[in-house]
């Protein structure tokens, strides 16, 4: 091929490349005219629902056209929002205590959950009923005529009096009246006969608890065992225990109003019986107790049917004295903006308007608005 022919072929190729480039540019212009990609860029850099600065550094503006039918909204209301604390609590019995070991062979055991009153059988030992007596002092000695006076005699006579066997006022002296009361008790309650009816009281003949009645918590012994405790017991009264934070424990005090929400959603209005700051050693690897609150129920019929179960507590904030009505919106309507400012999006026809607001109290997933220019009760705010 000659040099002239080579130049001619190169010139043709350049012309073809130029024509192709022109066609490509024309095609791009046509696509842009149809798709308008600059609107996509504007959408990507425009305002967002959170009210934060966008890619262009601007904030959301009011009057944004939207399809309001796709938005979740809630109405603005008015009222008094009182701050309160909601806690989970446990309806429970006191901590269980253990019975003293049986001095003979256990021949019958109680049933867990059974409630036992003074004089009723707790278990059976050597075929003889072991009834419940109550008192704070353990019976440590045999009691009979001529025994030295002591508070254990008073405790014995008190129980015998409750059962109708001791007719005088309980005192520290064991005399013939105490002996005769024991004889009647041995015959009628324990079922003893003949020489077994001695009028002498043996410490192991009763199961002693601090108070009566009691509730059997667990049975730990087996039939036929000797010198073992039959099990554990609690009182029959239910109370509520709730774990607190350190701040809550420092804020609440005994006597504060509290509402207990029971499992069937009924409520009991009462007061805190005690607030424990915690910090006591548990005896386990340096652990300490947590702060807690306790609620007692003088009328046990209010809670007895529920047994041990979970409940909810509502404790009003007694330091809140605000009684003025204000606008109230759901917490989920609040939009956090830059600089610790807040706003809500309000539906205005087919458009959204963003209104700056100032927040007050927050309670029960609602928030009080102390300032919201242009917002009124009944307006629909967007919630997330």
C-alpha positions, 0 to 999 in steps of 0.5 A: 500500500502506497503512502497516499492510500494510507493517508486517505484511509486515516482521514476516513476513520477520523470522519467516522469517529467524529460522526459517532461522537456527535450521535452519542452526545445527541442521544445523551441530550435526548435522555436527559430531556426525558428523565430530568436527572437533576430532579433526582439530585434535588431529592437526594439533597433535599429535606428529610423526615428527621429534620437534620441537615441534608447533603446541601447543608439546609434544613427541612422547609415547611409546605412539603407536598406529600401523599398524606394517606400514606402517613401515620398520624395522631391528633394533638390533645390538651390536658395536664401531663403528670410525670410518673414512674412505672415499675415492675414488681412481684407480689410475693410472700416473705422470705421462708424460714426453716422448721426446727428438726424433728426429735423423732421419726417423721410419720406424716408430712405437710403439703406445700401451699397449705395454710396452718393456724395455731394448734393445727397439725404441721406434721406427724412424729412417731405417730403423734400430731405436731401442731403449730405454736407461735412465738419469737423465743425457741422452746429450749427446756421442759416446762412443768410445775416448779420450773423457774419462771421465764418468758417461755412459760408466758409464750406457752400459756399464750398459745394455750389461751388462744386454743381455749385451754388456759383460762387465766392471764398468761404470765412467767409462772408455771403452776397447776393451771398451766399443768391442767391446760397442758393436760387438756391440750395433750388429750384433745389436740394431740390425742394422747391417753393414759400415762401419756397425758402428763401435764408436762410440755416438751419443746419438740412436741410443737412446730414453732413459728414467729407468727401464725398462721403460716403457709408451707413453702417447701417440704424437704424431709422424707417419711421415716427420717429422724432429726431433720427439718420437715421443711420451710414456711412463710407467713400467709400475707402477700406484699409487693417488692420492686427493685429501684434505681439509686435515684429512685430510692433517693426520691421515693419514701415510705408513705408515697402514693402508689397504684398497684396494677394486678394481673387482671388489670384491676388497681389498688391505690395504696402507699409505699410501706418502706424504701430500702436504699440497699447496699447491704452485703448478701454474703456472696462474693462481695455482692450487695443488695439492690435498692427496693420498695415494699408495699403491704396490704392490710386487706389481704382479700384484695390480693390473696386470690392471685398468689405469687405473681408479677404486677405493675406499679405506678408512682406519681411524681410528687414534686410536680406541681404543674396543673395547667393544661398544655398541648400534648403529642405522642413521643414518637411525633417529636423530631430531634433537630440540630442544636438540641431543638425539636419539631413536629410535622403537621399535616396541612391539607396535602402538605406537611408543615414542620413546626418548632416546639419546646418540650415539657414533661414526658410520661406514658409515651406522651410529651407536653409542649410548652411552646408550639407556635401555630399548633392547636388541639386537633391538628394531626402530627406525623408519628414514626 
